[in-house]
Amino acid sequence: MAARSHALRDYVLRRLMLMVPTLLGITFLVFLLCQFVPGGPIDQMKMQIAGGGEMGEGGGSGNMARASSIDIPEEDLETLKKYYGFDKPILVRYANYLGKLALMDLGDSFRYMQPVESLIASRFPVSIYFGLIAFLLTYVTCIPLGIVKALKHKTRFDNVTSVVIFLGYAIPGYALGAVLLTLFAVQRDWFPLAGFESQGFEDLSFFGKIGDRIHHTTLPVICYAIHLFAFMTILTKNSLMENMSADYVKTALAKGMTWPRAVFGHALRNSLIPIATSFGNNISLILTGSLLIERVFGIPGMGLLFFEAITARDYPVVMGYIFISSALLLIGNLLSDLCVAGADPRVRFGE
């Protein structure tokens, strides 16, 4: 037991150390890409002078062409480059970025003129709220449903639920969101069109706030969870069916073990290993928000912030979002491995 705990500790430390060069490679590639994409803060300023607004507000290639023809005095241009740090070589700028990153300083947003970490901190709880609700609802329902579908394979229940599940797997969440908004928000006015809470939310009673939050949560959570729910249900069913037909289950039945005990005592545990493999990844992806779903529903979360940062060429926010989402993904991979080790005692760390 002690040897396994030491091996686990060493394994976690190695994985954490490997995350550092991985994050460095990701941040360098994204930083390099941002330097060569047109539409930075100086180009944005030129577009505003040209009357084109921001990139995400009607500024297209025509406005970019007009902006490129505007001449800013050389002294003013040098001042702007110095202010934004564009007067230094790329490697020096990247080294400065890493120095700030080591101090947990993600820089300042070009668009909002606020620290990036403050912007992300204000949006992160919203994405956590929607993501965790969708995550919990998915795992609470998809695992029992997958078990029942495996036990009732090729019955009417299995066939009907499979049609619904495959439709959910095939339809993107943002497309489903547009359909749900059209049916239940525009045509029937059962749900709000956008937002996280209604006007006058603070004046509502405690139960009124809960009802208003549920009112704004229902449709986005369905879109958040639909693809993951379909995938996890299919994975649970297929994994359990594979294990129910395995030789060790047949051997257990031949020795007199009852069918329920063989299924739920042996086959089901091994069937949870593929689910454990994806557990950490699902957490990391959900916590960073869904860009298109939050855009469709106007949810002020991480995904919408990233979308606005891309359209406005707000590079510090883009870098901050990608850094955090990459770190969460790497941590999620580690959690997945630990979950597999917990579900499968045959796994040995360091081997």
Backbone torsions as a table, in degrees:
resi	resn	phi	psi	omega
1	MET	NA	-43.7	179.4
2	ALA	-65.9	-38.8	179.8
3	ALA	-64.0	-38.6	179.7
4	ARG	-67.6	-38.9	178.9
5	SER	-66.2	-38.4	176.8
6	HIS	-66.2	-41.4	178.5
7	ALA	-64.1	-39.2	177.3
8	LEU	-62.8	-43.8	178.8
9	ARG	-62.1	-45.7	-179.8
10	ASP	-64.3	-38.5	180.0
11	TYR	-63.9	-45.9	179.8
12	VAL	-62.6	-41.8	179.4
13	LEU	-63.5	-41.8	178.2
14	ARG	-62.6	-43.6	-179.6
15	ARG	-64.8	-39.5	178.4
16	LEU	-65.5	-37.4	177.9
17	MET	-67.9	-35.4	178.5
18	LEU	-70.6	-22.0	178.7
19	MET	-65.9	-29.7	-176.2
20	VAL	-63.6	-55.1	178.2
21	PRO	-64.4	-30.7	177.8
22	THR	-64.9	-45.8	178.4
23	LEU	-65.3	-36.3	177.2
24	LEU	-62.2	-43.5	178.8
25	GLY	-64.1	-41.7	179.6
26	ILE	-64.5	-48.2	-178.0
27	THR	-64.4	-35.5	-179.5
28	PHE	-67.5	-44.2	179.9
29	LEU	-63.1	-44.0	-179.4
30	VAL	-68.2	-40.3	178.2
31	PHE	-61.7	-43.7	179.5
32	LEU	-64.1	-41.1	179.7
33	LEU	-64.2	-40.9	-178.7
34	CYS	-64.4	-28.4	-177.6
35	GLN	-71.6	-23.3	-175.5
36	PHE	-107.4	-1.7	177.0
37	VAL	-84.0	125.7	-179.8
38	PRO	-68.9	160.2	176.6
39	GLY	100.9	25.2	177.8
40	GLY	-70.8	-172.2	-175.8
41	PRO	-60.4	-35.6	179.0
42	ILE	-70.5	-42.1	175.7
43	ASP	-63.7	-36.5	177.3
44	GLN	-62.6	-41.3	178.7
45	MET	-64.1	-40.7	177.7
46	LYS	-63.9	-39.2	-179.9
47	MET	-66.4	-35.8	177.3
48	GLN	-66.5	-37.9	176.6
49	ILE	-65.9	-36.4	179.4
50	ALA	-76.3	-6.4	178.4
51	GLY	85.2	21.0	-177.1
52	GLY	-98.7	-3.5	-178.1
53	GLY	69.2	-154.5	179.6
54	GLU	-90.3	168.4	-178.9
55	MET	-59.0	-38.4	-177.7
56	GLY	-85.8	3.6	-176.5
57	GLU	-124.5	52.0	176.2
58	GLY	93.0	2.9	179.6
59	GLY	-84.3	104.2	-178.9
60	GLY	-109.6	-156.3	-177.0
61	SER	-67.1	-32.3	178.8
62	GLY	-64.8	-42.4	177.8
63	ASN	-68.0	-36.1	176.7
64	MET	-63.4	-38.6	178.9
65	ALA	-65.4	-42.0	177.8
66	ARG	-66.1	-37.0	-179.7
67	ALA	-66.2	-38.2	-178.8
68	SER	-66.5	-22.1	-179.7
69	SER	-85.5	-7.9	-180.0
70	ILE	-81.8	130.4	-179.9
71	ASP	-100.1	122.6	173.2
72	ILE	-99.4	136.2	178.7
73	PRO	-50.5	141.9	-173.7
74	GLU	-57.0	-40.0	-179.5
75	GLU	-64.2	-43.2	179.2
76	ASP	-66.9	-37.7	179.4
77	LEU	-64.4	-41.8	178.0
78	GLU	-65.1	-36.6	177.7
79	THR	-64.4	-42.9	178.5
80	LEU	-64.5	-43.3	179.4
81	LYS	-62.5	-38.6	179.0
82	LYS	-68.3	-38.5	-179.2
83	TYR	-63.8	-41.7	-179.1
84	TYR	-89.6	-2.1	178.0
85	GLY	82.3	14.1	-177.6
86	PHE	-83.8	0.0	-179.5
87	ASP	-84.4	-5.1	-177.4
88	LYS	-104.7	157.0	175.9
89	PRO	-61.0	159.2	-175.5
90	ILE	-60.3	-44.1	-177.9
91	LEU	-64.2	-36.6	177.4
92	VAL	-66.8	-41.3	178.4
93	ARG	-64.3	-39.1	179.6
94	TYR	-68.0	-39.7	177.4
95	ALA	-62.7	-40.7	177.0
96	ASN	-63.6	-38.8	178.5
97	TYR	-63.8	-42.4	178.9
98	LEU	-65.0	-36.5	177.4
99	GLY	-62.0	-42.6	176.8
100	LYS	-68.9	-37.0	-178.9
101	LEU	-64.5	-35.9	177.7
102	ALA	-62.8	-26.8	177.5
103	LEU	-95.4	13.3	-179.0
104	MET	61.7	32.9	175.8
105	ASP	-107.5	111.1	-177.9
106	LEU	-91.2	7.0	179.1
107	GLY	91.4	-174.6	-179.1
108	ASP	-114.0	140.2	178.8
109	SER	-67.8	133.9	175.9
110	PHE	-68.3	-32.4	-173.9
111	ARG	-85.6	-46.5	-174.5
112	TYR	-94.4	-12.1	-178.3
113	MET	56.1	40.4	178.7
114	GLN	-132.6	157.5	174.6
115	PRO	-60.4	138.2	-177.2
116	VAL	-62.4	-38.2	-178.9
117	GLU	-63.9	-31.6	177.3
118	SER	-69.9	-41.1	178.0
119	LEU	-62.8	-45.5	-179.6
120	ILE	-66.2	-39.8	179.6
121	ALA	-63.1	-32.7	180.0
122	SER	-76.7	-25.2	-178.5
123	ARG	-97.2	-24.9	-173.6
124	PHE	-60.8	-43.5	179.9
125	PRO	-59.1	-33.0	-179.6
126	VAL	-66.3	-45.9	178.3
127	SER	-64.8	-37.7	177.1
128	ILE	-62.2	-42.7	-179.0
129	TYR	-57.9	-53.8	-179.0
130	PHE	-69.1	-41.4	-176.5
131	GLY	-65.1	-44.5	-177.8
132	LEU	-70.3	-38.1	176.5
133	ILE	-60.7	-47.3	178.9
134	ALA	-62.9	-39.7	-178.8
135	PHE	-64.0	-48.4	-178.0
136	LEU	-66.6	-44.3	178.7
137	LEU	-61.3	-37.8	-179.5
138	THR	-63.8	-50.1	-175.6
139	TYR	-72.3	-31.6	179.1
140	VAL	-68.0	-31.9	-176.0
141	THR	-100.0	-36.9	-171.2
142	CYS	-73.7	-34.8	-179.0
143	ILE	-67.8	-50.5	175.0
144	PRO	-60.5	-39.4	-180.0
145	LEU	-64.7	-41.8	178.2
146	GLY	-63.6	-36.5	178.2
147	ILE	-65.9	-45.7	179.9
148	VAL	-63.3	-40.6	179.6
149	LYS	-64.4	-37.0	178.3
150	ALA	-67.5	-39.8	-179.9
151	LEU	-73.2	-25.6	-179.7
152	LYS	-112.1	38.3	-177.6
153	HIS	-58.6	133.5	178.2
154	LYS	68.5	14.5	171.6
155	THR	-87.5	175.7	179.4
156	ARG	-63.0	-39.8	178.3
157	PHE	-59.3	-44.5	-179.6
158	ASP	-64.7	-41.8	-178.1
159	ASN	-67.2	-44.2	-178.8
160	VAL	-65.9	-47.3	-179.9
161	THR	-66.6	-30.7	178.4
162	SER	-65.3	-38.7	177.5
163	VAL	-60.8	-46.2	179.9
164	VAL	-63.7	-42.6	-177.5
165	ILE	-66.3	-42.7	-179.5
166	PHE	-68.8	-32.0	173.7
167	LEU	-65.0	-42.6	177.7
168	GLY	-64.6	-34.0	178.9
169	TYR	-72.1	-32.2	-174.9
170	ALA	-83.8	-28.3	-176.0
171	ILE	-89.1	122.8	175.8
172	PRO	-62.9	149.3	-177.8
173	GLY	-60.3	-39.8	-178.5
174	TYR	-69.4	-34.2	177.1
175	ALA	-68.3	-41.4	175.9
176	LEU	-62.4	-37.0	178.3
177	GLY	-61.9	-41.6	178.3
178	ALA	-63.8	-39.0	179.0
179	VAL	-66.8	-45.9	-179.0
180	LEU	-64.0	-39.3	177.3
181	LEU	-63.6	-41.4	179.9
182	THR	-64.4	-42.9	-176.0
183	LEU	-76.0	-45.5	-168.4
184	PHE	-107.2	-12.9	178.1
185	ALA	-108.0	-41.9	-177.5
186	VAL	-85.3	-52.9	-174.1
187	GLN	-76.7	-39.3	-175.7
188	ARG	-111.1	-13.4	177.5
189	ASP	58.1	37.2	177.6
190	TRP	-85.2	-28.4	-177.2
191	PHE	-130.8	157.2	178.8
192	PRO	-70.9	154.9	-179.3
193	LEU	-73.0	-36.6	-174.3
194	ALA	-159.2	171.9	173.1
195	GLY	98.2	171.7	-178.2
196	PHE	-105.8	-22.6	179.1
197	GLU	-158.3	159.1	-177.8
198	SER	-80.7	163.3	172.7
199	GLN	-65.6	141.7	-176.7
200	GLY	75.9	21.5	-178.7
201	PHE	-59.8	-38.4	-177.4
202	GLU	-67.3	-21.4	-178.9
203	ASP	-87.0	-5.9	-179.1
204	LEU	-77.1	158.0	174.7
205	SER	-71.7	174.6	-178.1
206	PHE	-59.4	-50.2	-179.8
207	PHE	-70.9	-29.1	175.3
208	GLY	-65.2	-38.0	177.2
209	LYS	-66.4	-39.5	178.6
210	ILE	-63.8	-45.1	178.9
211	GLY	-63.4	-40.0	179.3
212	ASP	-66.4	-39.5	179.6
213	ARG	-67.1	-40.3	176.1
214	ILE	-63.2	-38.3	179.8
215	HIS	-60.2	-39.6	-179.6
216	HIS	-85.0	-12.8	-173.5
217	THR	-94.7	-29.5	-167.8
218	THR	-56.3	-58.3	-175.9
219	LEU	-65.0	-45.7	178.4
220	PRO	-61.2	-37.9	-179.6
221	VAL	-64.6	-38.4	176.9
222	ILE	-59.0	-44.0	-179.1
223	CYS	-70.9	-36.7	175.6
224	TYR	-60.2	-43.9	-167.2
225	ALA	-91.1	-18.0	-166.9
226	ILE	-60.7	-45.1	-177.3
227	HIS	-71.3	-44.6	179.6
228	LEU	-64.9	-39.2	178.8
229	PHE	-60.8	-47.0	-179.6
230	ALA	-63.0	-44.1	-178.2
231	PHE	-64.0	-46.2	-176.6
232	MET	-69.1	-34.5	177.8
233	THR	-65.6	-46.1	178.1
234	ILE	-62.4	-41.9	-179.5
235	LEU	-63.3	-43.3	179.7
236	THR	-63.3	-46.3	-179.3
237	LYS	-62.2	-50.9	-176.4
238	ASN	-64.0	-39.6	-179.6
239	SER	-66.3	-42.6	179.9
240	LEU	-67.5	-40.1	178.6
241	MET	-63.1	-38.9	179.0
242	GLU	-64.2	-41.3	-178.9
243	ASN	-74.7	-31.3	178.2
244	MET	-66.1	-26.0	179.0
245	SER	-96.4	6.5	-178.6
246	ALA	-74.2	161.0	-177.1
247	ASP	-65.0	-35.9	-176.4
248	TYR	-67.5	-29.6	175.7
249	VAL	-72.8	-42.0	178.1
250	LYS	-62.3	-38.9	178.7
251	THR	-65.6	-41.9	179.1
252	ALA	-63.2	-40.2	178.1
253	LEU	-66.8	-37.6	179.8
254	ALA	-66.5	-27.1	179.3
255	LYS	-85.8	2.3	175.1
256	GLY	104.2	3.5	178.6
257	MET	-70.2	141.0	179.1
258	THR	-70.5	155.2	-178.7
259	TRP	-62.1	-45.4	178.3
260	PRO	-60.5	-39.4	-179.8
261	ARG	-68.6	-38.5	179.0
262	ALA	-64.7	-38.3	-178.7
263	VAL	-74.0	-54.3	-172.6
264	PHE	-84.2	-20.4	180.0
265	GLY	-92.6	-25.2	-176.2
266	HIS	-124.0	-57.5	-175.0
267	ALA	-65.1	-40.1	-176.0
268	LEU	-65.3	-39.1	-179.0
269	ARG	-63.2	-44.3	177.5
270	ASN	-68.1	-26.7	178.9
271	SER	-72.2	-20.5	-179.7
272	LEU	-79.3	-11.0	-178.4
273	ILE	-63.3	-48.1	176.3
274	PRO	-61.2	-33.9	177.2
275	ILE	-66.2	-41.3	177.8
276	ALA	-64.3	-31.6	179.7
277	THR	-61.4	-36.9	-177.5
278	SER	-94.9	-0.4	-174.0
279	PHE	-61.7	-53.3	-177.2
280	GLY	-65.3	-39.7	179.0
281	ASN	-63.0	-40.2	179.3
282	ASN	-64.1	-38.5	178.2
283	ILE	-63.3	-47.7	-176.0
284	SER	-64.7	-39.6	-178.9
285	LEU	-70.2	-37.2	-178.7
286	ILE	-71.5	-38.3	-176.4
287	LEU	-66.8	-25.6	179.8
288	THR	-84.9	1.0	176.7
289	GLY	81.7	164.4	177.6
290	SER	-111.5	117.8	-173.2
291	LEU	-57.8	-53.9	-173.2
292	LEU	-75.1	-36.7	179.5
293	ILE	-65.9	-43.3	178.6
294	GLU	-67.5	-30.1	175.6
295	ARG	-67.8	-43.5	-178.4
296	VAL	-64.2	-42.5	-175.6
297	PHE	-93.8	-1.7	-179.7
298	GLY	63.5	36.9	-178.7
299	ILE	-86.2	124.7	-177.1
300	PRO	-78.1	64.1	-179.3
301	GLY	-110.8	-166.4	-177.9
302	MET	-65.7	-39.1	-178.9
303	GLY	-62.9	-44.4	178.9
304	LEU	-66.7	-37.7	176.9
305	LEU	-61.5	-42.4	178.8
306	PHE	-65.2	-41.3	178.1
307	PHE	-60.8	-46.3	-180.0
308	GLU	-65.5	-36.0	179.2
309	ALA	-66.9	-37.6	178.8
310	ILE	-66.9	-47.4	-178.0
311	THR	-66.1	-31.0	-180.0
312	ALA	-93.5	2.1	-177.6
313	ARG	54.7	42.7	178.9
314	ASP	-87.5	82.8	-170.6
315	TYR	-59.7	-41.5	178.8
316	PRO	-59.2	-38.9	178.4
317	VAL	-68.5	-40.8	177.7
318	VAL	-60.3	-46.1	179.5
319	MET	-63.3	-42.8	-179.5
320	GLY	-63.7	-42.2	179.9
321	TYR	-64.9	-46.2	-177.9
322	ILE	-66.0	-37.3	178.3
323	PHE	-62.8	-47.4	-177.8
324	ILE	-67.5	-44.4	-179.4
325	SER	-65.5	-36.3	177.5
326	SER	-67.3	-41.8	178.1
327	ALA	-63.0	-41.4	178.1
328	LEU	-65.2	-37.1	179.0
329	LEU	-65.7	-42.0	178.9
330	LEU	-66.2	-41.3	176.4
331	ILE	-64.8	-37.6	177.1
332	GLY	-62.6	-39.5	176.3
333	ASN	-60.8	-40.4	178.0
334	LEU	-65.4	-42.9	178.0
335	LEU	-62.2	-38.0	178.1
336	SER	-60.9	-44.3	179.3
337	ASP	-63.7	-39.4	178.9
338	LEU	-68.2	-36.5	177.0
339	CYS	-65.4	-39.7	177.5
340	VAL	-63.2	-41.4	179.2
341	ALA	-64.3	-35.6	177.6
342	GLY	-70.5	-33.7	-179.0
343	ALA	-83.3	-25.4	-176.2
344	ASP	-124.2	102.0	-178.7
345	PRO	-66.8	-9.3	178.5
346	ARG	-75.4	-16.6	-178.5
347	VAL	-71.3	131.6	178.6
348	ARG	-122.0	127.1	179.4
349	PHE	-76.3	141.9	176.7
350	GLY	84.7	4.5	179.6
351	GLU	-108.9	NA	NA
